[in-house]
Amino acid sequence: MKKFYNEHKKQCIIGGLIFLVIFLATIIWLFIVPVFSNNKYGDRLNGIEDHKISSNTIDDIEKTIKENKQVSEVTYHNEGRILNFIITVSADMKTEDAKALDDIILDKISDDNKSYYDIQILIDTEEENNSYPIVGYKNKSKDDFVYGNEVVSSE
C-alpha cells in the first residue's frame, strides 16, 4: 500500500480531495439546502386555506367584546394556527367577568375552525393591578380555555 501511495501520491491527494468535496456537497444538499426553501412552519399549516377566519368574524368579535363598558381595547393577531386576542379592561373589573369574555370568542368562531386553531387570550389593564394580567389558552382539541398565572392573595 505504501509503495502504491508513493508512486501515485499526486493522484491519491487529488482523489481524496474530490471525495471530500463530493461528501461535503452531499451533506449540504441533503441537510442545509432544504432548510432555506421551507417556510418557518414547515407542513404545520397544511389545510389552512380551508380554515380562513374572515375579517368580518374578527370585527364582530371585537365589536361584541367592546360592548362591555369595562373593556377599553381589543386587538387581534394571527400567528400560524394560533389566534391571539389582547383585551384591555378596567382595573376594577373582576377576573371572573374578564374570563367570561372568552365565551364571546368561542361563540363567534365556527366549530370547524375551533378544532383547527389554538386560541390565546391576554387580558390586561392599563393601570397597575395585582389581579392582572391573565392569560387563557384553548387548545384545538379542547372545548374550554385554561387560565394560567392567576394571582392569589396570600392573606
N, C-alpha and C positions, 0 to 999 in steps of 0.2 A: 504494500500500500504506500509506504514511504517512497519507494522507487517511482511509482506512478505519479505521486504528487510532485516529486522533484522534477520529473520530466515534463509534467503538464501544469506547472504552478500557475501560469498566467490564465489558462483555460479554467482551472478549478476556482480561482478567485472570481473570474467573470461569471461562471456558472453559479457560484454561491451568492453573488450579488443579485443576479437575475432571480434566483429562487427567493431571496429576501424581499425584493421589490414586489414580486408576484404575491407573496404571502401577505405583505402589508397592504397591498391594493385590495386583496380579497377581504381582509379584516375590515378595512374602511368601507368597502362596498356593502358588506353584509350588516355591519353594526352601526356605522356612523351616518351614512347617507340616508337611510330610512328615517332617522330622527328629524332631519331637516325638512322632509317632504310632508310629514303629517302635521295636522293642526294640534293644538295643545290638549285637545280632548281625546284624541285617538278615535276609536269607534264608539265611544260612550254616548255620542249624540245621534246615533243611528235612529231614524224614525222621528226626529224632532219636527220634520216638515208636517207630519200628521197630527202634531200636538201644539199648534200655534196658539198662543194666548193673545187675543185681539186687543188692540188699544182701547176699544170700547169697553171690554171687560175690566181692564185696569182702571179706566176713567170712572166706571161705575163703582168699583171697589173704593177708590179714593174718595169719590163724592159721598158715598154712603157712610164711610168712616168719619169724614169731616162733618157730617150732620150732628155728631156728638159734640156738644158745646165745649167739652173739655179737651178736645183734640185740636191742636193748632196746625199740624203739618203731617202730610203723608207722602213719602217718596217710595218709588218702586225701582228696582233694578233686577234684570235677569242675568244670571251668570251660569250659562250652560243649562243644566237641568235643575237649577235652584232659583226659586222666585224669592227675592228679598224685599221685604217691606220694612221701612223705618217709620215709626209712628211717634210723633212728639205730642205728649199730653201735658196737662197742667199738673203741677206738683201735688195738688190736693186730691187728685183722682185716686181712688182705691185701686190696689193692684188687681183685685178680683174683677173690677169693672174694666180695667185695661186688658186683662187677659180675655175677657169676653169679646173683644174686638176681633179675635181670630175666627169667630163664627161667621162674621160678615165675609171674610175672605173665603172660607170654605163653602159658604152658600153660593157665592158668585162664580166659582170655578167648577167646571163640569167634572163629573166623576171620572171620566176618561183621563182628563188632564191631571186630576188629583193623584191618580195612580201612576202617572208618568213623572211628575215633578216633585221634588222636595220643596217645602215652603219654610221660609225662615222669617221670623218677626223680631225686630228690635224695638222695644218700647222704652222711650227715654223722656226726660223733661228738660226744659231749658234752664230751670233753676236747680240748685243743689237739693237732692232728696235722698234719704237713706234707703228708700224702697226701690229706687230705680238706678240703673237700667235693668230691664227684664228681657231675657232672650228666650224665644219659643221656637221650637223646631218640629216640623211634621215630616216624617219620612214617607216616601211614596207608598210604602207597603202598610202604613198605619192609618188609623182613622182620625186620631186626635193629636193635638200639639203636646209636646213635653217641654216644660219650662225648667230652665237651669238658673243658676246663680241667684236664687231667691234669697233676699236678705231677711234674716230672722233676728229680731232684737234679743239680746241676752240679758233680760231683766229678771 
